[in-house]
Amino acid sequence: MARRLLKREKGFTLIEVLVVVIIVAILAAVGVPIYTNYVKQARASEAQSAIGAIYNASKMYYQDTGEWPNDIENQLEADGYINLDQSLLLRWEFEIIGSNPITSIQAVSTSEMKGGEGHVVTYNVETGEFTGYGVLGQQGELEQF
């Protein structure tokens, strides 16, 4: 009789396996959205960094010429105020909005970005805040753009 009991204890029951599968599914359901939010934030931080560089270059351009630039490629890059990496320009298109003074700078993702095209990141010059794709809102949640 003791041999029978030992044979029955070699393995997991179906219930035990199902419990483990359910626990793994719950952890995945919680972890996957958190991970995707971090990926969005990382992609948006690339645009935020470039927007900051564009704004600083615009301020230098204004100090030198007395006018705010309205074109990144023809004014800032051509005159040597900024040099944006070509791979960055493949993933994002940048635009200066407003001319005297600049009101905001906007980045829109292209089809080359792995996260998809059409995602917008905007920097408001007056408030100094970023809004849009991958940016944490006031409640600490990502804005849906």
C-alpha positions as CSV (number, residue, x, y, z in Angstrom):
1,M,0.0,0.0,0.0
2,A,2.9,2.4,0.7
3,R,4.1,1.9,-2.9
4,R,0.8,3.0,-4.3
5,L,0.9,6.3,-2.3
6,L,4.4,7.0,-3.5
7,K,3.5,6.5,-7.1
8,R,0.6,9.0,-6.8
9,E,2.8,11.8,-5.5
10,K,5.1,12.0,-8.5
11,G,3.8,15.0,-10.4
12,F,1.3,17.8,-10.3
13,T,-2.5,17.6,-10.4
14,L,-4.4,19.4,-13.1
15,I,-5.7,21.8,-10.5
16,E,-2.2,22.8,-9.4
17,V,-1.1,23.4,-13.0
18,L,-4.3,25.5,-13.6
19,V,-3.6,27.6,-10.5
20,V,0.0,28.3,-11.7
21,V,-1.2,29.2,-15.2
22,I,-3.8,31.6,-13.8
23,I,-1.2,33.3,-11.6
24,V,1.1,33.8,-14.6
25,A,-1.8,35.2,-16.7
26,I,-2.6,37.7,-14.0
27,L,1.0,38.8,-13.7
28,A,1.2,39.2,-17.5
29,A,-2.1,41.2,-17.6
30,V,-0.6,43.6,-15.0
31,G,2.9,43.7,-16.4
32,V,2.4,44.1,-20.2
33,P,0.5,47.5,-20.0
34,I,3.2,48.8,-17.7
35,Y,5.9,47.7,-20.0
36,T,4.2,49.3,-23.1
37,N,3.9,52.6,-21.2
38,Y,7.6,52.6,-20.5
39,V,8.3,51.9,-24.2
40,K,6.0,54.9,-25.2
41,Q,7.8,57.1,-22.7
42,A,11.2,56.1,-24.1
43,R,10.1,56.9,-27.6
44,A,8.6,60.2,-26.6
45,S,11.8,61.2,-24.7
46,E,13.7,61.1,-27.9
47,A,11.3,63.7,-29.4
48,Q,11.4,65.7,-26.1
49,S,15.1,65.9,-26.2
50,A,15.2,67.1,-29.8
51,I,12.5,69.7,-29.1
52,G,14.6,71.0,-26.2
53,A,17.6,71.3,-28.5
54,I,15.5,73.0,-31.2
55,Y,14.2,75.5,-28.7
56,N,17.7,76.3,-27.4
57,A,18.9,76.8,-31.0
58,S,15.9,79.0,-31.7
59,K,16.9,81.2,-28.7
60,M,20.4,81.5,-30.0
61,Y,19.1,82.4,-33.4
62,Y,16.9,85.1,-31.9
63,Q,19.9,86.5,-30.0
64,D,22.0,86.7,-33.1
65,T,19.4,87.9,-35.6
66,G,16.6,89.6,-33.6
67,E,14.0,87.4,-35.2
68,W,12.6,84.0,-34.2
69,P,13.1,81.2,-36.7
70,N,10.1,79.6,-38.4
71,D,11.9,76.8,-40.3
72,I,14.2,74.3,-38.7
73,E,15.8,73.0,-41.8
74,N,16.3,76.2,-43.8
75,Q,17.2,78.5,-40.9
76,L,18.5,76.6,-37.9
77,E,20.3,73.8,-39.6
78,A,21.5,75.8,-42.6
79,D,23.0,78.5,-40.4
80,G,24.7,76.0,-38.1
81,Y,22.6,76.5,-35.0
82,I,21.6,72.9,-34.7
83,N,22.5,69.6,-36.3
84,L,19.8,66.9,-35.9
85,D,20.8,63.3,-36.5
86,Q,19.5,61.8,-39.7
87,S,18.0,58.8,-38.0
88,L,16.1,61.1,-35.7
89,L,14.7,63.0,-38.7
90,L,13.6,59.6,-40.2
91,R,11.4,58.9,-37.1
92,W,10.2,62.4,-36.3
93,E,9.1,65.5,-38.2
94,F,9.5,68.8,-36.3
95,E,7.7,72.0,-36.7
96,I,8.0,75.4,-35.1
97,I,4.6,77.0,-34.4
98,G,4.3,80.7,-34.0
99,S,6.8,83.2,-35.3
100,N,7.1,86.2,-33.1
101,P,7.6,84.7,-30.6
102,I,7.5,80.9,-30.9
103,T,4.4,79.5,-29.1
104,S,5.2,75.8,-29.4
105,I,7.3,73.2,-31.0
106,Q,5.7,70.0,-32.3
107,A,7.1,66.6,-33.2
108,V,5.0,64.1,-35.3
109,S,6.2,60.5,-35.7
110,T,6.7,59.1,-39.1
111,S,6.1,55.6,-40.5
112,E,9.7,54.8,-39.7
113,M,9.1,54.9,-36.0
114,K,8.4,51.4,-34.5
115,G,5.5,52.8,-32.4
116,G,3.7,53.9,-35.5
117,E,3.1,57.2,-37.3
118,G,1.0,60.1,-36.4
119,H,1.9,60.4,-32.7
120,V,2.3,64.0,-31.6
121,V,4.5,65.4,-28.9
122,T,4.1,69.2,-28.3
123,Y,6.2,71.6,-26.2
124,N,4.3,74.7,-25.0
125,V,6.9,77.5,-24.7
126,E,4.7,79.6,-22.3
127,T,4.1,76.9,-19.8
128,G,7.3,74.9,-20.4
129,E,5.3,71.6,-20.5
130,F,5.2,68.7,-22.9
131,T,2.0,67.1,-23.9
132,G,1.0,64.3,-26.1
133,Y,2.3,60.8,-26.9
134,G,4.2,59.1,-24.1
135,V,4.0,62.1,-21.8
136,L,2.8,61.7,-18.2
137,G,-0.3,63.8,-17.4
138,Q,-1.1,65.4,-14.1
139,Q,-2.5,62.2,-12.6
140,G,0.7,60.3,-13.5
141,E,-0.9,58.4,-16.4
142,L,0.1,58.6,-20.0
143,E,-1.9,60.9,-22.2
144,Q,-3.7,59.1,-25.1
145,F,-2.6,60.7,-28.4
